[in-house]
């Protein structure tokens, strides 16, 4: 569902940053009481392409055709791809974020929850989920359902570019408060990196939402049976971008899946030829 304006802490933060207000920080509260203040996030949401992380810039080489920008935030991805001639549809469940997108010049921006995407938006060739936005799926089960729907809403050569984090190895993985949280998740039958958080900004308190972060192996398990497969990853010292393509149909599918599993992961720095925050960092 979309966020009510009176609870749109994320959107209010974006609007304040757009207006150039001082002291804009993103406050993330986890359901175990952990509080994290991200003072660099708002700047990154508005960053020009040259200031993007290297793995984000590398991921843009895989974009082709008509694009769905999921969790568009301040619209940095949409604006960059528009400038390069792509038709882009931006969606976000935050009214404030969509207002920021429109004010910054995104041609088509919709207030829409990712779970409500359907054929009314048309078909797409690339789905972009940067800013750790694989988490927008909400859970492994929801991801499987929505991935099957997305297969029907995309072209034959479609790709999904989705960013996530392997929480067992990246960030402050060894911090005792994270280790304990992951342990409790496993005991409850949840993914280790499944978090429940909400955003705070000044007097605004956003709704709680589930946000999974997954390793490449966990992502392959989620993709299995959905008609999508992990082609490769573009790595960084913190997060990675998964390049996900449609799985082959028929007898060749098993062979393709085995080959993909054996060699999907490669570091961006090792690539030579181009191809067509923290947990809360949505853009």
Secondary structure, DSSP 8 states (H G I E B T S, - for coil): ----GGG-HHHHHHHHHHTT-TT--EEEEETTS-EEEESSHHHHHT--GGGS-HHHHHHGGG--SSEEEET-TT-HHHHHHHHTT--EEEEES-HHHHHHHHHHT-SSEEE--GGG--GGG--EEEEEETTTGGGGG-SHHHHHHHHHHHHHTEEEEEEEEEEE--TTTSSSTT-HHHHHHHHHHHHTT--TTEEEEEEEETTEE---EEEE---HHHHHHHHTTTTEEEEEEEE-SS-EEEEEEE---TTHHHHHHHHHHHH-EE-GGG--S----TTT---
